[in-house]
Amino acid sequence: MEKIYEGMLGETPFFVTTLNLQHLQEIEKLQLEVYQSLADQSVLQPLSTEEFDYILSGNGMMIGAYVGDELIAFRALLNPPVDDEHLGYDCGIVEDEFHKVLYQEISNVSPTYRGYGLQKTLAQIVMGHIDLEKYDYVCSTVKPYNIPSLKDKFSQGLVVKGLKIKYVDKLRYVFYKDLRQELPTFTEKMTISMDDTVGQQQLLKQGYIGTSMYENQDDWFVVYEK
């Protein structure tokens, strides 16, 4: 396997490689292990065999971290089919450019190797390996109060462009990043509780975007700027 990154988890060496269809069984085994270990299983939307198959067949990119010959983490980017649910609509991307959009999909880390910031490391690696000739945008959806996942998106420079019902009945933040340009300089700032869905939707309508979040007195607040 070609190593695209090598590092240490404490005393344990690991390496990162690009995954393909040959790795499907290992990927699904790890996903199941992660899913079964979650206290709140609603935070993870597991991918089906078909979805993994689709990504691994050239419609996106998947990287995996190994300790020896054991897959301990993976992270996926998907080049999604264009349908009514496409996040490009939520982010103000013109339809002609939907083929230039990647979704940040699932990210799984084995319960045995949590606490080393592996999710963040894999995020940096996968974002660094995007083919900028082909792709201009990265989008993603995250459930409110899924704090690790929200922190993950903000740390990579993605911003909130929407807060709406996706996947039939699930409230989700829609995150977005333009890979070609830096964010503008903002002049106005508002802070609002993550719990205040309507208030956040109003700000988004007014052209604000969510740029960061913080914890204060047992609640989380999102910072909106424009």
SULURZI-V485879 format. One record per backbone hydrogen bond with DSSP energy under -1.0 kcal/mol. CO is the residue of the C=O (numbers start at 1). NH is the residue of the N-H. Records with the same first field share a line. If there is no record, write none. Layout:
CO = NH ; NH
//
This chain:
5 = 16
7 = 14
9 = 12
12 = 9
14 = 7
15 = 66
16 = 4 ; 5
17 = 64
20 = 23
21 = 24
23 = 27
24 = 28
25 = 29
26 = 30
27 = 31
28 = 32
29 = 33
30 = 34
31 = 35
32 = 36
35 = 38
40 = 43
48 = 52
49 = 53
50 = 54
51 = 55
52 = 56
53 = 57
54 = 59
55 = 58
59 = 79
61 = 77
62 = 19
63 = 75
64 = 17
65 = 72 ; 73
66 = 15
67 = 70
70 = 67
72 = 110
73 = 65
74 = 108
75 = 63
76 = 105
77 = 61
78 = 103
83 = 86
86 = 89
87 = 91
88 = 93
94 = 97
95 = 98
97 = 100
98 = 101
100 = 136 ; 137
102 = 139
103 = 78
106 = 76
108 = 74
110 = 113
111 = 114
117 = 121
118 = 122
119 = 123
120 = 124
121 = 125
122 = 126
123 = 127
124 = 128
127 = 130
130 = 132
131 = 134 ; 135
136 = 179
137 = 102
138 = 177
139 = 104
140 = 175
142 = 173
143 = 146
145 = 147
146 = 150
147 = 151
148 = 152
149 = 153
150 = 154
151 = 155
153 = 158
154 = 157
159 = 176
160 = 210
162 = 174
164 = 172
166 = 170
167 = 169
170 = 166
172 = 164
173 = 142
174 = 161 ; 162
175 = 140
176 = 159
177 = 138
188 = 226
190 = 224
192 = 222
193 = 196
195 = 197
196 = 200
197 = 201
198 = 202
199 = 203
200 = 204
201 = 205
202 = 206
203 = 208
204 = 207
209 = 225
210 = 160
212 = 223
214 = 221
216 = 219
219 = 216
220 = 194
221 = 214
222 = 192
223 = 211 ; 212
224 = 190
225 = 209
//
